[in-house]
Amino acid sequence: MLIRLIRPILKLVLPLLDRIYQARRKSFIPSYPYDKRTNSVSLPSDIEKEIRYLVITGRKPEALKKVANLTGASLRTSKDYIDSLCGMSNIRRRHGTNNPRN
């Protein structure tokens, strides 16, 4: 019974919240915008060190989110940047991890 009352309200409210979220997201200006023409990311060295540390300690999803939030780049572009930044095959060998998901 309660679900029947809540469902119509949610059908009205959720699309409105989605529109607000999309409008807010579009107005976001990243701290370090990436080059959209070349899909290249450039971050200061202190942030790069932090990204490397996150990857080495097994927190790659957190590193991806950080790069995406700082640059406004897509997750794919952020992943490519992190992979090139860290030299993923070297990190796996050095730290003894063979997990291909890292």
Backbone bond lengths (Angstrom), bond angles and torsions (degrees), N, CA, C in turn:
res aa  C-N    CA-C-N  psi(-1)  N-CA   C-N-CA  omega(-1)  CA-C   N-CA-C  phi
1 M - - - 1.441 - - 1.526 111.00 -
2 L 1.308 115.11 -45.71 1.470 119.40 -179.89 1.526 111.18 -64.22
3 I 1.326 116.39 -37.85 1.467 120.47 179.08 1.520 110.80 -61.99
4 R 1.311 117.72 -38.12 1.466 120.76 178.88 1.526 111.41 -63.67
5 L 1.312 117.04 -30.89 1.464 120.32 178.65 1.527 111.87 -78.67
6 I 1.318 116.21 -37.41 1.461 120.99 -176.10 1.525 112.61 -77.46
7 R 1.318 117.45 -36.07 1.466 121.50 -175.51 1.534 113.40 -53.32
8 P 1.353 120.60 -49.70 1.474 118.82 179.58 1.532 113.21 -63.32
9 I 1.323 115.58 -33.73 1.467 119.00 178.59 1.522 109.85 -66.50
10 L 1.319 116.42 -44.05 1.463 120.16 178.91 1.523 111.52 -63.82
11 K 1.327 117.31 -37.09 1.466 120.36 178.80 1.522 111.59 -63.24
12 L 1.309 117.07 -27.84 1.468 120.57 177.66 1.530 111.75 -85.75
13 V 1.310 116.40 -41.07 1.461 120.89 -172.88 1.527 112.60 -77.82
14 L 1.318 118.58 -42.50 1.464 121.04 -175.67 1.525 113.84 -60.50
15 P 1.335 119.86 -45.44 1.479 117.90 176.23 1.530 112.78 -62.02
16 L 1.319 116.41 -35.00 1.460 119.95 177.78 1.532 110.44 -65.63
17 L 1.316 116.78 -44.92 1.462 120.34 177.31 1.529 111.37 -62.82
18 D 1.315 116.91 -37.40 1.464 120.41 177.79 1.524 110.91 -63.95
19 R 1.305 118.02 -42.22 1.474 121.28 177.61 1.520 111.21 -62.55
20 I 1.325 116.49 -42.01 1.464 120.40 178.60 1.521 109.95 -62.67
21 Y 1.328 116.06 -44.12 1.466 120.30 179.71 1.528 110.74 -61.69
22 Q 1.327 117.44 -45.75 1.464 121.14 -179.31 1.523 111.32 -63.40
23 A 1.322 116.86 -40.41 1.466 119.87 178.81 1.521 110.52 -66.42
24 R 1.293 116.93 -40.18 1.474 121.54 179.16 1.522 110.46 -66.60
25 R 1.329 116.87 -41.41 1.458 121.32 -178.64 1.529 110.70 -64.92
26 K 1.324 117.79 -39.19 1.464 120.72 -179.75 1.532 111.44 -66.06
27 S 1.326 117.08 -28.83 1.457 119.42 -177.88 1.529 112.18 -83.93
28 F 1.323 117.44 -2.77 1.453 122.53 179.81 1.525 110.17 -69.28
29 I 1.325 116.36 128.66 1.459 121.93 176.94 1.525 107.49 -112.28
30 P 1.335 117.36 114.14 1.465 119.77 -176.64 1.530 112.21 -67.90
31 S 1.332 115.51 152.35 1.461 121.69 179.84 1.526 112.20 -66.36
32 Y 1.339 115.60 -38.25 1.464 121.98 -178.25 1.530 108.65 -130.26
33 P 1.332 118.57 78.68 1.464 120.05 -175.94 1.530 112.35 -58.37
34 Y 1.316 115.00 142.17 1.458 119.91 178.00 1.523 109.50 -90.03
35 D 1.334 116.23 160.81 1.460 121.79 -179.88 1.526 108.77 -81.38
36 K 1.320 117.26 109.83 1.463 121.70 -175.93 1.527 112.25 -69.96
37 R 1.317 117.40 -27.35 1.464 119.45 179.37 1.513 111.79 -67.21
38 T 1.316 116.27 -42.51 1.465 120.66 -175.76 1.525 113.29 -105.77
39 N 1.339 116.80 -2.50 1.464 121.99 -175.44 1.521 111.71 54.13
40 S 1.323 116.89 38.45 1.461 119.94 179.95 1.523 110.30 -107.05
41 V 1.325 113.94 143.67 1.455 121.86 -178.34 1.521 108.30 -113.38
42 S 1.317 116.58 139.89 1.450 121.46 176.28 1.523 107.93 -135.52
43 L 1.337 115.96 120.17 1.454 121.28 -179.72 1.529 109.67 -124.55
44 P 1.328 117.71 155.36 1.468 120.43 176.36 1.534 111.23 -62.46
45 S 1.317 116.21 156.14 1.468 120.87 -174.17 1.522 112.91 -62.90
46 D 1.327 119.09 -33.81 1.463 119.41 179.63 1.526 111.74 -66.80
47 I 1.319 116.90 -35.55 1.463 120.44 177.11 1.526 109.66 -72.51
48 E 1.340 117.46 -37.84 1.466 120.23 176.79 1.520 111.05 -60.45
49 K 1.333 117.25 -39.54 1.466 120.59 177.64 1.524 110.43 -63.16
50 E 1.315 116.45 -40.57 1.460 120.51 178.82 1.528 111.04 -64.92
51 I 1.336 116.42 -40.19 1.463 121.04 178.04 1.529 109.84 -63.55
52 R 1.320 117.07 -45.36 1.472 120.42 177.59 1.522 111.46 -58.43
53 Y 1.325 115.98 -44.00 1.459 120.45 179.85 1.530 111.03 -60.71
54 L 1.330 117.04 -43.91 1.463 120.52 178.90 1.523 110.95 -60.32
55 V 1.330 116.98 -42.18 1.463 120.67 -179.42 1.523 110.83 -67.09
56 I 1.326 116.83 -45.37 1.464 121.25 -178.38 1.526 111.08 -62.06
57 T 1.324 117.18 -36.03 1.464 120.69 -179.23 1.519 112.82 -85.32
58 G 1.338 117.11 9.11 1.462 120.96 174.75 1.517 114.60 83.21
59 R 1.313 117.37 18.97 1.471 120.30 -179.84 1.527 111.00 -111.77
60 K 1.330 115.18 50.81 1.463 120.56 -178.12 1.531 112.85 -62.18
61 P 1.359 119.99 -40.56 1.474 117.77 177.76 1.525 112.72 -58.49
62 E 1.321 116.40 -36.96 1.464 120.43 177.06 1.531 110.54 -65.79
63 A 1.335 116.13 -39.09 1.465 120.49 178.01 1.529 110.67 -65.20
64 L 1.336 116.95 -41.82 1.468 120.72 177.87 1.518 110.94 -60.15
65 K 1.308 115.47 -46.13 1.466 119.62 -179.24 1.520 110.80 -63.15
66 K 1.316 116.65 -40.73 1.471 120.81 -179.92 1.527 111.02 -62.49
67 V 1.342 116.81 -46.46 1.465 120.19 179.70 1.528 110.36 -64.02
68 A 1.332 116.86 -43.93 1.463 120.12 -179.83 1.526 111.12 -62.57
69 N 1.318 117.49 -41.55 1.467 120.58 179.89 1.521 112.49 -69.44
70 L 1.318 117.04 -37.29 1.470 120.01 -179.18 1.522 112.75 -73.48
71 T 1.332 116.61 -32.19 1.464 119.92 -172.88 1.522 114.51 -108.10
72 G 1.325 117.58 -21.24 1.458 120.31 -174.00 1.516 112.39 78.48
73 A 1.324 116.76 9.43 1.466 121.57 -179.96 1.521 110.23 -77.34
74 S 1.318 115.77 160.21 1.466 120.36 176.34 1.521 109.46 -70.21
75 L 1.318 116.11 165.30 1.464 119.54 177.80 1.520 110.93 -62.77
76 R 1.316 117.53 -35.86 1.474 120.86 179.33 1.534 110.20 -63.77
77 T 1.322 116.41 -47.25 1.458 120.39 179.00 1.526 110.59 -63.64
78 S 1.334 116.55 -40.63 1.466 120.71 178.14 1.520 111.09 -62.93
79 K 1.333 117.30 -41.61 1.463 121.21 179.08 1.523 110.79 -64.49
80 D 1.315 116.89 -44.19 1.465 120.37 178.30 1.527 110.77 -60.69
81 Y 1.328 116.53 -40.70 1.461 120.72 178.62 1.527 110.62 -63.21
82 I 1.311 116.79 -46.81 1.471 120.70 -179.36 1.517 110.91 -63.41
83 D 1.324 116.91 -42.88 1.467 120.02 178.56 1.523 111.31 -61.12
84 S 1.323 116.90 -42.54 1.467 119.11 179.68 1.532 111.37 -72.67
85 L 1.309 116.99 -34.25 1.461 121.52 179.77 1.530 111.36 -65.73
86 C 1.298 115.64 -43.17 1.464 120.00 -172.98 1.516 113.96 -94.72
87 G 1.326 118.71 -11.86 1.459 119.70 -175.87 1.516 109.16 55.80
88 M 1.315 116.13 67.73 1.461 122.32 -167.51 1.523 114.50 -50.00
89 S 1.309 119.62 -39.49 1.464 119.73 -177.75 1.527 110.39 -66.73
90 N 1.334 118.18 -35.31 1.464 121.13 178.77 1.520 111.26 -67.98
91 I 1.322 116.94 -39.74 1.461 120.24 -179.61 1.521 109.92 -65.27
92 R 1.315 118.18 -43.24 1.458 120.68 -179.93 1.516 110.92 -60.98
93 R 1.316 116.36 -43.26 1.462 119.84 -178.34 1.523 110.95 -66.98
94 R 1.329 116.60 -44.77 1.457 120.94 -176.77 1.519 112.95 -65.58
95 H 1.324 116.39 -36.58 1.454 119.91 -174.07 1.519 112.66 -103.59
96 G 1.308 116.67 7.60 1.452 121.05 173.31 1.515 115.37 70.68
97 T 1.322 118.22 22.02 1.451 119.38 177.24 1.502 109.22 -102.98
98 N 1.289 116.09 132.90 1.460 120.81 177.92 1.512 110.51 -113.63
99 N 1.307 117.57 14.45 1.449 121.27 -179.13 1.523 109.04 -71.65
100 P 1.345 119.02 112.61 1.468 120.70 -177.84 1.525 112.99 -68.82
101 R 1.322 117.56 -11.94 1.465 120.22 -179.76 1.511 111.85 -76.93
102 N 1.328 118.89 -17.30 1.464 120.72 -178.78 1.454 109.52 -74.98
